[in-house]
């Protein structure tokens, strides 16, 4: 018990110190767990959640093919054109598109595609792109919270708790929309004039032609057709008796056939490091389960209180805090078996604790500039501008957005779940 627990603790510390890549760290300790006989190769193999891995691979393939059509740039430019030069409305539309697409597609991919567009638009209007950086980060993390496929922690939670795409859509999307609305209202009332996102702009000066962003209309039609089928598959997978991973991988395979893309080129774009990281952490958590650490932690949590609402809010707050300073994927991987054991010990037949974990882990990513991968990517791209994002200047907005969304989440859990 002590050895496997120390592996997890040391892995967390090394991940936080960022001396080595997080995948290297977890891969090393997972391999060591098997090499020392703490888990047999068969036990390690069975500890991996292949539904999570398969779902992520399928969606990564679909997104990587779709982005070649220029559809994401087209949507952003179309929104700007529809704003008719209202600067704050442009801000709302850009962040809104970021959040909406992040609910269905990888957050990092979205900010990589949207951030350069927002920089160009802001600089053409003669304003700082800084508020767009803030808005895109917060919207991407909020949007990722809304659905089963929006953020890897939700994929993991959905697989472990047998929650469907429809379950996430019904229980989390309304809250996310409310949190986003409150965030926009706050920016409108308190920040718009300070950040220069007010007034109007001569939209004709931008010379926006969204149609030119579309590169391959045939591929676009095929991509949208497959994506629509995949979304329908997610909604109805309980009736179809298909795991979400099967739906995503089938869609990815179909799109590869229809697009005639070289699979070697497409597979190069898959984030294999993230997938290996996940697999390694699943193995480490499997070791914790085998040696009774998970059961011990579950008993300790149950000893605090048996009130499900209070437990849920405790998990929400802890998840948000930890996820604001550390990667939420390993945290969620460690928490999943603990919550499953707590539910079993209390004889709970609701999903309240699962929703609390999802909300805390995903929304907590807004807490600091290192709280989520998308945050780091936007910060890196902002260095090319005159108003780059820094850890310090982000603290004016990120923690507040997290506080607002977590407070709304706590009220939602207490009164509605």
GUDRENNU-410577 format. One record per residue: x, y, z of N, C-alpha, C, CB in turn. Coordinates in pm, whole numbers, plus 32768, in hexadecimal, padded with zeros to 4 digits. Glycine has a CB too. Example, Ala and Ser with C-alpha at 12.3 -4.5 7.8 and 13.67 -1.06 7.14 Angstrom:
BEGIN
85277DC7830C84CE7E3E830C85287EB6830C846B7E418389/85057F1F82C485577F9682CA850A8003831385807FC4823C/
! end
This chain:
BEGIN
80537F8780008000800080008056807E80007FA28001807A/80BD807D8056811280F48064815D81127FE3817580E280D7/818D80A87FA081DF80BD7F2A818E80F77EB68220803A7EFF/811A80BC7E9B80C880ED7E2C809481797E4A8053808D7E11/807581957EC98047821B7EEF80B782827ED9801A821E7F83/8133825A7EFA81A382B67EE681BC82D07E528223827E7F27/81A2826A7DFD81B0827E7D6D815282EE7D3D819281F97D21/80D482E67D698071834B7D42809B83D57D747FE683277D78/80C583DC7DF280EB845C7E2F816384997DE8810A84497EC5/81C984497DD08241847B7D8C821F84A67CFD82B184107D8B/81C984577CBA81A1847B7C31815C85037C308142840F7BF7/8102851C7C8F80BE859D7C988122860F7CAC8057859B7D0B/818085FA7D0881E386627D25823786817CA9823F86367D98/826486187C6482B6862D7BED8267866F7B7C82F085A77BBD/81E7864C7B708192868D7B0C818887227B298105864D7B08/817487437BAA816887CF7BD281EA881C7BBA814087D97C66/825C87DB7BD082DE881E7BBE830288317B2B834B87D07C03/82C587E07AD282D787E97A41836A87D97A1882A2886F7A0E/83B287827A5F843D87667A398443870A79C0848987267AAF/83E186AF79B883D3865579478345865F791383F785C4796F/832F862D789B82A8862B7864825185D078BA82A885FC77CF/81D485F678CE817C85AA7927816C851978F780F385EE7930/816D85037874815F847C783F81D884277864814D847E77A7/824E8461785B82C9841A788082C383EE7911834484737868/8296844779688290842A79F8823083B67A14826384A87A46/81B883C179E18152835B79FD817682D779BB80C8838A79CD/81AB82DD794281D3826378FB823F8219794A82068285786C/829D82647981830A822879D082D381E07A4B836F829579FB/827B82257A97824881E87B1281E881747AF5820282517B66/819E817C7A878146810D7A60819A80927A3D80EC813579E8/820580A979F1825E803B79CE82A07FFF7A4A82CA806A796B/82C680567AA88305802A7B2482A47FD77B78833880A27B75/82257FFF7B7681BF7FB57BC081B67F247B9281377FF97BB1/81C07F0F7B1081BB7E877AD982417E417AED81967E8B7A43/82AF7E887AD683347E4C7AE183507E1A7B6E839F7EB17AB8/831D7E5F7BD383327E377C5F82CD7DD07C8F832D7EB07CB9/82707DAC7C37820F7D447C5B81997D757CAC82547CD97CA5/818A7DFA7CB981167E2E7D0280957E0E7CB781237EC77D19/809D7E0F7C3480317DE17BDE806B7D807B787FE87E587B98/80207D187B59804C7CC27AEB802D7D087A6780057C367AF1/806E7CE179FA804D7D1F79787FB97D167958809D7CDD7909/7F787CA5797D7EE97C9579637E977CF779B67EBC7C067980/7EBC7D0B7A337E757D697A8A7E867DF87A577EA77D5F7B1C/7EFE7E187A2B7F177E9E79F47EC57EB479767FAE7EB179D5/7EC07E4F79227E757E5878A67DE07E6F78C27E877DD87853/7DAA7E2779237D1C7E3279437CFA7EB379907CF07DB97995/7D5F7EF579C87D487F717A137D2B7FE779B67DC17F917A6A/7D547FDC79397D43804978D97CB1805078AB7DA18037785F/7C7A80C878A87BF180DD78787BF680F477E17BAD815778C1/7BDE808A77977BEA809377067B7680DF76C67BF3800876CA/7B0680EA770C7A98813A76D77AC181CD76CE7A1A812B772E/7B0581FD77367B38828677367BA0829A76C87B7582A977BE/7C00823F76BF7C6A824A765B7C30824875CE7CCF81D8766D/7BD381EB75B67B9781DE75307B46825775087B3F8164752A/7AFA828D75677AA98304754A7B02837A75257A51832775C2/7B6E838D756E7BC983FC75517C0E83EA74CA7C32840975C0/7C3A837274AA7C7B835974297C1A837873B77CAD82C87420/7B9F834573C37B3B835B73597B2083ED73417ABB8315737C/7B0C843A73AE7AED84C8739F7B658517736D7ABD85017425/7BDE84F073957C56853573657C66852472CE7CD584FF73AD/7C4984AD729C7C528494720B7BEB84E871C17C3D83FE71EC/7B6F84EA71F27B04853771B17B2585CB71AE7A7E852071F9/7B528601721F7B72869072277BE786B371CC7B9386B872B8/7C4C865F71C87CC1867B71757CA0867E70E17D2E8615718F/7C3F862D70B77C138632702B7BBA86AC70147BC885B17004/7B6086C770727B03873870627B4B87BE705A7AA2873B70D5/7BB487CF70AA7BF6885270AE7C39887570297C5D8856711E/7C5488106FD57C9088296F537C2F886D6EF27CC187A86F17/7BAD886E6F137B4A88AA6EBB7B3E89416ECF7AC2886A6ED1/7B7489766F3E7B698A056F5B7AE68A2C6F9B7B7A8A526EDE/7A9689CA6FC67A1189E56FFC7A168A3B707A79C98964701A/7A7C8A2870CE7A828A72714C7AA08B0671347AEC8A3471A8/7AFC8B2170D87B1A8BAC70B47AA08BEC70737B948BB37056/7A5B8BA1702079E28BD26FDD79798BFE704479A78B666F81/79618BAC70A978FD8BCD710F79238C4B715C78EB8B587171/79A48C58717E79D18CCE71C879BF8D4D71767A648CBE71F1/79E68D4970F779DA8DBE70A179488DDF70847A258DA9701E/78F68D78707778678D8C706178288DD470D878208D067048/78518DAF714F781D8DEE71C878458E8171D0784E8DA47244/78C38E9C71AF78F48F2771B278A58F7C714F798B8F2D7191/788D8F4770DA78418F90707477B38FAB70A3783F8F426FF1/77788F4A70EA76EE8F59711B76E48FC0718A76B98ED3714C/77538FE271CA77509042723A773790D1720C77D2903D7286/774B90EA718A773791717150778D91DB719476A391987159/780291B471C57860921571FB78529232728E7853929271B1/77F491F172D577E892047365785A91B773A8775C91D2739A/78B7920073E5793291C374177917915D74857991922E744A/78BF918074E378A39120754E785B90A675187850916275BD/780690BA74B477C19049747778258FED742F7754907B7414/788C902973F378F68FD873B679398F827421795E9032736E/79558FBF749479918F76750479378F02752E79A98FD5757C/78B68F1C753A78568EB4756478518E4474FD77C88EF07578/78508E69747E78448E02741578C18DAC740C78298E43738F/79378DEB741679B38D9E741079BD8D3D74867A2D8DFC740E/79A18D7074FD79A78D19757379378CB17570799E8D6C75F5/78C48CD9753E78538C7C753578708C0874D877D68CC67505/78AB8C26746678D18BBB7407793B8B61744679068BF87381/799B8B9E748B7A038B4E74CE79C58AED75317A678BAA7515/79688B21758379278ACD75E778CF8A6275AA78D68B227645/78808A88754578248A2A7507786F89B774C377CB8A7274A0/78D889D774797923896E74357976891B7496797F89AC73CB/79A08959750579EC890F756A799788A675B17A26896E75D0/791288B475A678B9885075E078BA87CE7590782B888775E8/78E887D6751378E6876174BC796F87397487788A877B7448/79CD8797748D7A51877F74527ABD87A074BA7A6587D473D2/7B348774749E7BA4878774FA7BC0881C75137C21874474C2/7BCB884075947BDF88CC75BC7C5F890875827BE188D87653/7CCA88BB75877D4A88ED75577D43890B74C17DBB88877574/7D0688B074767CF588C773E67CA6894673CD7CAD884F73A4/7C3D895B741C7BE889D074077C358A52741D7B6F89CB7465/7C808A5B748B7CC68ADA74A67D398AF074437CFB8ADC7536/7D758A8474127DDD8A9273AC7DA38ACF732D7E1E8A0A738D/7D288AA9730C7CE88ADB72937CAD8B6772A47C7B8A7B7268/7C728B8273197C298BFF732F7C848C7273587BBE8BEB7398/7CEA8C5873A97D3D8CC573DF7D7F8D1B73737DA98C8B7438/7DBD8CE1730B7DF88D3872A27D8F8D8F725D7E408CE27239/7D168D59724D7CAB8DA7720F7C878E1E72677C2E8D4F71F7/7C7C8E0772EA7C588E7473457CC68EDD734D7C3C8E3C73D1/7D458EB373447DB38F1473447DA98F6E72C97E3D8ECB7346/7D928F3072567D848F7E71DA7D108FE171E47D708F207161/7C9E8FB372147C279008721E7C3F907C727E7BAD8FB6724B/7C76905C72F57C8D90C4735A7CF0912E73297CC1908673DC/7D5D910172EE7DC2916172BF7D8E91B5724C7E4291177295/7D39917C71F77CFE91CA718A7C9F923471C17CB2916D7129/7C599212722E7BFE9273726C7C4A92DA72BE7B99922C72C4/7CCB92C372D47D1B932273227D0D931173B77CF693AC72FD/7CE4929A73E47CD8927F74747D35920B74987C44925F749C/7D4B91FB751A7DA1918F75497D579108753C7DCC91A875DC/7D9E909F75137D60901A750F7D588FD975997DAE8FC074B0/7D8D901C75FF7D928FE476867D0A8FB176B87DC6904C76E6/7C9C900176AC7C1B8FCE76DC7BED8F5176927BB2903976D1/7C138F4676127BEF8ECE75C77C398E5375FE7C0F8EE17531/7CB78E6776267D028DF876617CBA8DC576DF7D948E247685/7C948E2377347C4F8DFF77B07BCB8DB777907C348E7D7806/7B7E8DF477387AFA8DBD77167B038D3376D87AB18E1976B9/7B658D1E76817B728C9C763D7B988C2E76A07BDC8CA575CE/7BF08C4D76FD7C178BE977627B9F8BC177B67C878C1F77BD/7B5B8C2677EC7AEA8C0A78457A7A8BC377FB7AB58C8C7883/7A5C8BEF778179F18BB177337A138B22770C79D48C0476B7/7A918B0976EA7AB88A8176C17AAB8A1F77357B488A80768C/7AD18A4977AC7AC589F078217A3489DD784B7B168A287895/79E58A47784179568A3A785F791289DF77F979128AC47862/793089F7777A78F389A6771179188913771E791C89D97688/799688F8774179C2886F7751797B882677C27A55886C776A/79438872782078FB8837789178728803786978ED889D7901/783B883677FD77AE882577DE7785879A77AD77878888777A/77E28750777077BA86D17732781B8660775577B286E0769B/77F385E9773478448571774C78CB857A770677FA84F5771C/78CE85B3768D794885B3763D7992863876417927859175AD/79658697769479A0871C76957A29872476D47947877976DA/7A4586CD77367AC286D277807AE6864477AA7AB8873177FC/7B66861C77A47B8A859477CB7B55856678537C1D858877CC/7B5385BC78BC7B19858E793B7A88855F792D7B2085FC79A2/7A3A85A378D979B0857778C579AA84F1787D796285E17876/7A0484DD781F7A0B845C77DA7A2683ED783F7A79845D776C/7A848406789A7AA983A378FF7A36838A79617B2583D1794C/79F583F6798D798683EA79EB791183A179AA795984757A1D/78F283C6792F7884838678E8789982F278D8787183C67861/791582CB78B87934823D78A7792881F2792B79C1822D786E/795F822C7997795F81E97A1978D481DF7A5679BC82317A79/788482497A457800824E7A84778F82227A2777E482D97AB6/77B381FD79AC775081D3794776E98243792D770781527974/771D82BB791F76C8832E790176CC8349786B76F583AD7950/765A836778317651837A77A17669840C777A75C9834D776F/7678842076F8768284A876C3760884F876EB769284A57628/759284BA76E5751584FC770975148523779D749C84A276EA/754B84CD77F4755184ED788475A0856D789B7591847878D2/76158577785D766885EF786C76208669783376F185DC7827/75E4865877BF75A186C8777D753086FF77D57568869B76F4/74E286A77810746F86D17861749B870C78E67412865A787A/74FF86D07926752486FA79AE7588876C79B3755B868679F8/75E387767952764D87D9795C7641884F78FC76CF87977946/760B88377884760688A3782075B8891E785175C7886F77A1/7541890E789074FA898678C1754C89D879247476895E7902/75938994797E75E589DB79E076588A25799C761C897A7A49/769689E4793B77058A2378F276D58AA078A8774489C0788E/76618A97786976288B0C7824760F8B7E788475A68AE577DC/75DC8B5D78FB75C58BC4796176498C03798D757B8B8879DA/76AE8BAF79A677318BE379D2776E8C3C796777908B6F79F3/77638C1278E977978C64787C774D8CE97873778D8C1877F6/76C98CE6788576798D60788276A18DC178EF75E68D3F788F/76BA8D8D796876E48DE279D8776F8E1D79BD76E48D917A5D/77C78DCC7983784D8DFA796078468E6D78FB78A18D867926/77F38E5E789577E38EC7782E77A78F45786C778B8E9477BB/77458F3378C277078FA67905776E8FF1795A76918F78795D/77C18FA779A178298FE579F378889037799B78788F797A41/78B48FFC792C790F904378D178CD90C07898793C8FE6785F/784D90B6787778059127783E77FD919B78A2777890FC7814/77DD917B791E77C691E379837848921B79BB777191AB79F5/78A991C479D8791F91EF7A2379A191F979D3793491927A94/79AA91B479637A2C91AC79207A3091E478927A56911F791C/79BF91F3785279C0921677C47A07929A77A67932921D7791/79EE930177F77A2F938277DF7AC3937E780479E993F0782E/7AE3933778707B6F932C78997BC392E6782E7B7B92E0791E/7B87928277F07BD09230778E7BBD926076FF7BA591A17799/7B6D92C876EB7B5C930176667AFF92B3760B7BDF930C7625/7AAC925A76427A50920D75EE79C3924A75F67A4D91767619/79B792C375C67935930975C47930936175477920935F7647/78BA9395752B78AC93EC74B6789E939C74367924944974AC/78B193DF73C778A0939F7344791D93B072EF782593D972FA/79219365728379949365722979609355719A79F992F4724D/79A49399713C797D938D70B079A29302707E79C293FB705A/794092A970797958921D70597990920B6FCC78D791CE7067/7974926A6F7479A5925D6EE97A3E92656EE2796892CB6E91/7A7B92A56F477B0D92B16F487B5192296F577B3A930D6FB9/7B0991C96F937B4291446FA67B4590F36F247AF490F8700F/7AEF911D6EC67AE790D76E457AD690406E597B6690F36DF1/7A72901F6EAB7A5D8F926ECF7A128F486E617A0F8F886F54/7A4A8ED86E387A0B8E806DD67A118DF16E0A7A508E8D6D4A/79AF8DCA6E5E79B28D466E9C79BD8CD36E3879368D336EEF/797D8CE46DC3797A8C786D607A078C4E6D3679298CA26CE6/7A658CAF6D377AED8C906D0D7B378C376D717B3B8D106CF8/7B008C2C6DEC7B408BD86E517B2A8B446E357B0A8BFA6EDC/7ABE8B256DEB7A9F8A9A6DCD7AFC8A676D5E7A0A8A8A6DA4/7B4789FE6D7E7BAE89CE6D227B8189576CCD7C2889A86D70/7B2C89046D037B0888886CBF7A7688696CDE7B6488126CE9/7A1B88986C89798D888A6CA5795D87FA6C9F793D88DE6C44/799B87A96C4A7975871C6C44799886D56CC779BB86D66BCE/7A1186F06CF87A3B86B56D7779E686EB6DEA7AD086D26D91/79BF876B6DE2796B87A76E4978E5875E6E537954883C6E2B/78A687446DE1782686FD6DE1783386726E1D77EE86F36D52/789E862D6DF878B485A76E2E78CD85AC6EC5792A85636DE7/791C86106EF0793E861F6F7E78C2863E6FD179A6868D6F92/7870869B6FA077F686C06FE97793864C6FEE77B4873B6FA7/778D86006F827734858B6F7E775E85266FE9773785496EF2/77DF85076FED781084A67050780384DC70DE78A484827033/7822855E70EF7819859A71757789859571A8784C862B7172/772985AF714F769C85A971757675851A719E764285D97101/76A584B871537689842C717576C4840871FE76C283CE7109/773E843972187780841D72987732845B730C781084527297/770584D872FA76B685197364763484CD737D769685AA733F/75F384A17313757984517323759A83CE736C753884347299/760B8394734976368319738C764E832E742076B382E4734B/768783A37444769D83C174D1761883CF751C76F1844274E0/75B9841374DF75378429751F74ED83A4753474E2848874CB/74F9834C74D374A882D174D774F8825374F5746082C07455/75748264752475C681EC7539758C818C75A2765082157563/754181BB7608750481587663749D8100761B74C081A076D9/7450813B75BF73ED80ED7574743180917510738B814B752B/749F80C374D474EA807474737541800A74B5753F80CF741D/75518018753A75A77FBE758776377FBE7552756E7F2F7584/76668037753576EF804C7508773680AB756876F280847477/77B0808B758C77FF80E675DF78228163758D788080A07614/783081D875CF78578251758678D982407536786882C575E7/793581EF756A79B281D97522799A8195749C7A1181857577/793B8138749A791A80F1741D78DF815373B878B6807D7438/788881AE73E9784C8213739278B8826C735677E5826873E1/7912829F73AB797A82FB737D79DB82B6731D79C7833473F4/7A05823E733E7A6581F772E87A2581CF72627A9A817A7330/79A681AA7265795F818A71E879548206719078D381507207/7933827871D0792C82F5718479B3831B714978FA836571DD/7A1E830A71987AA4832A71687ACA82D170F27B0A831A71DA/7AA9825070FD7AC881F270917A7A821670127AA8816270BB/79FA8238702379A7825E6FB079DD82DB6F6C791682756FDD/7A06833E6FBC7A3A83BA6F827ABF83A26F3A7A4B84256FEF/7B1183496F6F7B8D83266F2A7B7082E76EA27BE282C56F81/7B0882926E9E7AE382526E1F7AAD82B96DBC7A7A81E46E37/7A51830F6DED7A1283726D947A7483DD6D66799E83B46DDC/7AD084056DBC7B2D84716D9A7BA484406D487B5F84B56E18/7BC083BE6D4F7C3383816D0A7CB883BC6D397C2583936C73/7CB983EF6DB67D3684256DED7D9783B36E0B7D1A84766E6E/7E1783D36E007E7D83746E287E7883666EC07F0B83A26DF7/7E5882EF6EF47E4C82E16F867ECB83046FD17E2382546FA8/7F3E82F26F927FBC83146FD47FC283AA6FF2803482EA6F7E/7F9283FB6F947F91848C6FA87F2F84B470177F6D84D46F25/7EBA847570177E538496707B7E7F846971057DCC84557056/7EB683F0710E7EDC83B971907F52840371CE7EFF83267182/7FA18448717C800E849A71B27FD9850C7208806484D2713F/7F5E853871EA7F2385A972317EDD858072B37EC185F071D7/7ECC84FD72C87E8E84CD73437EED84E773B87E6C8435733A/7EB9851374287F0B8535749C7F2F84B574E97EC1859A74FA/7F8E846A74B07FB383E974EB7FEE83FA7576801583A07491/80348468758D806F847E761280038485767D80C385007613/7F9384C8765E7F2484D076BE7EE8844676D77EB78531768A/7EDB83F7766F7E9F8372767D7EF8831576CE7E85833675F3/7F7C831B76B67FDA82C977057FD982F77797806982D376CA/7FD1837A77AC7FC883B178327F4E8378787B7FC1844B782E/7EDB837A78387E61834578747E6F82B178967DEB83587816/7EA2826478387EB281D5784E7F0D81BA78C57EEA819177D0/7F7B820578CD7FD881F5793D7F98821579C38050824C7929/7F48827F79C47F0A82A57A437E9D82417A6B7ECF83317A39/7E57820A7A0A7DF581A17A297E3B812A7A6C7DAC817379A8/7EB481097A3F7F00809A7A7A7F2580BA7B0B7F7F807E7A27/7F5381367B237F77815D7BAC7EFD81587C087FB381EB7BAD/7E8C81887BD77E1181857C287DE580F47C3F7DA081D67BE3/7DFC809E7BDB7DDE80107BED7E2D7FD57C607DFA7FC27B6D/7EAA80037C6F7EFC7FD77CE07EC280077D657F8B800B7CD0/7E9080827D687E5180B67DE27DD780627E097E2981497DCE/7D8A803D7DA47D147FE97DBF7D3C7F617DF67CC07FD87D40/7DA07F237DB97DCA7E9D7DE07DF87E997E727E3A7E6C7D86/7E3F7F017E9E7E787F007F257E207F467F8D7EFF7F407F22/7DA47F637F697D437F937FCB7D4880277FEA7D567F4A8047/7D9B80737FA27DA581037FBD7D2181497F9D7E1881427F6B/7CE281227F2F7C63815E7F067BF881477F707C3581267E7F/7BF180CD7FA37B8E80AC800B7BA680FE80897B928016802B/7C25810D80AE7C48815C81257C1C81ED81167CDF8155813F/7C3B822980A27C1582B4808A7B7D82C480877C5282E58007/7B388263804D7AA6826A80487A6B826680D47A6D81F67FF3/7AA28210812A7A71820881B57A87828D81FD7AB881958201/7AFA82CB81E17B17834C82227AB583B781F57BA883788203/7A9683BA81737A37841D813F79AC8407817B7A31841680A5/79838389818378FF836A81BC78F98391824F78E082D581AC/796B83898295796E83AC832379578440833B79F283818361/7970849382D5795C852382E378C8854182F5799385708268/7878850C829C77E6851C82A177A784BA824177BD85AE827F/772D8491826176E384398206767E848981B4769D83C98256/767C850D81C976218563817D7656857480EE761085EE81C2/760C8541808F763C853E8005765285CA7FCD75D984F47FAD/7600862A7FF3760E86B27FBF768F86F37FF2759487087FE8/76A986E080757723871A80AF779F86D88073772387098148/779A86538065780A860C80277824863F7F9977EE85758024/77B986527F4E77C586817EC47807870A7EBE773B86857E80/77E087647F16781987EB7F1578AB87E97F4277C788487F70/78CC87907FA0795987807FC879AC87507F517966871D803D/797986ED7F0979BF86B97E9379C987247E277977863D7E5C/795F87717E16795F87DF7DB479CF88437DD178D788277DB4/79D7886F7E4F7A3A88D67E747AC8889F7E6C7A1D89097F01/7ADD88257E9F7B6387EA7E997B8E87D67E087B6687637EE4/7B3287A57DB67B50878D7D287B75880F7CE17AD8874B7CE2/7B2A88797CFC7B4588FA7CBD7BCD89317CE77AD6895F7CE0/7BEC89257D687C6B89597D9A7CE1890C7D5E7C7089517E34/7CDB88887D657D4A88367D327D5A884A7C9C7D3387A07D52/7CEA884E7C537CEF885A7BC17D1D88E37B927C69883C7B86/7D1A89457BEC7D4A89CB7BC67DE289D47BCA7D0E8A337C22/7E2289767C0F7EB4897B7C1B7EF988FF7BE37EDB898D7CAC/7EAD88937BD07EE588187B997E8D87E67B277EF387AB7C07/7EC587907AD57E7987557A677E0187097A9E7ED386F87A13/7D8B87227A657D1286E27A9A7D0486507A737C99872D7A6D/7D4D86247A0D7D3F859879E17D7185357A4B7D8C8583795F/7DEC85447A7F7E1584E47AE77DC084EE7B657EA684FA7B0B/7D9485677B867D4085777BFD7CBD852A7BEC7D23860C7C17/7C7E85387B797C0084F27B607C16845B7B5B7BC085237ADD/7C8584317B1E7CA483A27B197CAF83687BA57D26838A7ACB/7CE983B47C017CF783867C8B7C73838C7CD77D5F83D97CD4/7C1E83ED7CB87BA184007D007B33839F7CD57B71848D7CEC/7B3683727C5A7AC9831E7C277AB282A27C7E7AE882F27B98/7B1882517C9A7AFD81DB7CEE7AD681FF7D7D7B7681827CF1/7B0782717DAE7AE1829C7E367A4C82B97E3B7B3383197E61/7A1A83057DD9798C83277DD7793682AB7DC17971838F7D6A/796482517D6B791981D57D55790D81867DD7795E817E7CE9/797981827E267977813A7EA5792081817F0C7A05812A7EDC/792682067F1078D082547F6B783E823B7F4A78F082EB7F61/781A823F7ECB778F82247EA27762819A7ECF778182317E0A/77BB81377EC0779980AE7EE7778680A37F7E7806804C7EB8/77DD80E47FCB77D580DB805D77588121809378518117809C/7732818E805376BB81D7807F763B81A1804176CA826B805E/764981467FE275D481117F9D758D817A7F4A757480D68001/75DD81D47F1075A582447EC47581821A7E37760882B97EC1/750D82447E0A74E082217D8374CC829F7D2D745E81D17D8A/750B830D7D56750783867D05759483A37CD274CE83FF7D58/759D84017C74761E84237C39765484A97C6B761384277BA2/762284D67CDD7646855A7D1076DD856C7D20760185737D96/771F85087D5877B085157D6E77FC85187CEB77E284A27DC4/77CB84CE7C87780B84D17C047800855C7BC477CD84677BA8/778B85987BCE7779861F7B9577D186847BDE76E5864A7B9D/77DF86747C62783486CF7CAF78C586C47C82782986B17D46/78F486497C6B797D86347C3D799286727BB4799F859F7C39/7933865F7B5A793E86967AD47943872F7AD778C986687A7D/78E6876B7B1E78E087FE7B25795E88387B637865882A7B74/798B87FE7BD17A0288337C137A7F88257BBF7A1587EF7C97/7A9287AE7B847B0B87947B387B1387E67AB87B1387027B15/7AA287F47A727AA3883C79F27AA288D37A057A2B8812799C/7A4889057A5A7A4089957A6F7AB889C97ABF79BE89B87AB8/7AF389747B117B69899D7B5D7BDF89BE7B047B9089307BBE/7BDC898C7A877C4789AA7A287C578A3E7A0C7C2F896279A9/7BF08A8E7A287BF78B1F7A137C418B687A837B6B8B587A06/7C618B207AF07C978B627B677D1B8BAA7B537CA88AFF7BD0/7D778B6B7B0B7DFA8BA87AF37E228B907A617E668B6E7B53/7E8F8BCD7A3B7EBC8BC179B17EF28B3679917F278C297995/7F0F8AE779F87F3F8A5E79E17ED289F87A027FBC8A427A35/7E578A257A137DEB89CC7A3B7DBC896E79CF7D798A1C7A6A/7DD4898E79517DAA893978E27E09894D786D7D17895778B7/7E1288E878197E6D88EF77A67E4A896377497E6B886C7758/7DC8897C77377D9D89E976DF7DD08A6F77127D0489EB76D5/7DD48A8277957E068AFE77D07E988B1677A87DF98AFA786A/7EE88AAD77B47F778AB777957F8D8AD577017FBF8A3577BC/7F3C8A9876AC7F498AAE761B7F298B3F75F87EEB8A4E75CD/7EBB8B74762E7E978C0076137F038C5E76477E0F8C227654/7F368C4376BE7FA18C9776F6801B8C96769C7FC78C677783/803D8C22766780B18C17760E809C8C67758E80CC8B8375EC/80248C60755580078CAA74D980008D3F74F37F858C79749B/7FDC8D67756D7FCF8DF6758D80558E3E75957F858E067610/80C18DF275A381468E3175B0816F8E7D753281AF8DC775D1/812B8E6074C3814A8EA5744581078F2D743C81208E4F73D0/80B88F5074A180708FD074A180AF902F75087FDA8FBA74C0/807E90AA750880B2910D7566807590FF75F1809891987531/800C90AE75FE7FCA909B76817FBF900776A07F3D90DE7683/80328FC676B9802F8F3676D37FEE8F12775880BC8F0076D0/7FB78E9A775D7F818E6677DA7FF48E3878327F1E8DF277C0/7FEE8E5B78B1804F8E29791280038DE8798580AD8E9C7945/804C8D9B79D4800C8D5C7A487FCC8DC77AA180738D077A99/80128E387AAF7FE38EA17B0A7F688EE97AD480528F077B23/7F6C8F187A567EF88F667A267E7D8F0E7A0E7F1D8FB079A4/7E918E8C79FE7E1E8E3379F07DD28E237A747E4B8DAA79BD/7E198E337AE47DDC8E1F7B687D6C8E837B847E458E2A7BD4/7D678EF07B387CFC8F517B4A7C768F1A7B1A7D1D8FD47B00/7C7A8EBA7ABF7BFE8E8C7A7E7BE08DF77A967C078EA679EA/7C468DA37A8C7C2F8D137A967BF28CE67B197CAE8CCC7A82/7C2E8D0A7B8C7BF48CDF7C0B7B658D127C207C4C8D0E7C7D/7B4A8D8C7BF07AC28DC27BFE7A5E8D707BAC7ABF8E557BD3/7A868D4E7B307A2F8CFB7ADC7A178C747B1D7A6C8CE87A50/7A808C3D7B5B7A748BBD7BA07A188BC97C197AFE8B897BCB/7A2A8C347C6679D68C497CDC79438C547CB57A038CC87D28/79288C9F7C4C789C8CB07C1E78638C297BF478958D147BA9/78AC8BE07BA078778B627B6C786C8AF77BD878D08B307AFC/78CA8AF27C3578C48A8E7CA078558AB07D04794D8A847CEA/78408B317D1E77D08B597D75774B8B327D3777D48BF17D8F/773B8B4D7CB776C18B247C7176B38A8C7C7376C18B587BDF/77228A467C63772089B37C6576F4897F7CEE77AA897B7C41/772889BD7D59770389927DE0766C89A67DF9775589E17E49/76398A187DCC75A98A327DDB755789CE7D8975878AC47DB0/758889B17D14754489537CBB753F88C77CFA758A894D7C32/75B3889D7D3175B8881A7D73755A88157DEA764787FA7D9F/755B887F7E39750D88807EB57476887E7E9B753188FA7F08/744B88C97E3673BA88D77E21737F887D7DB5739C89657DFF/73D4884F7D58739A88087CE473CD877A7CCF73B488567C6A/743C87537D0F746F86CC7CF8745786717D71750686D17CD8/
! end
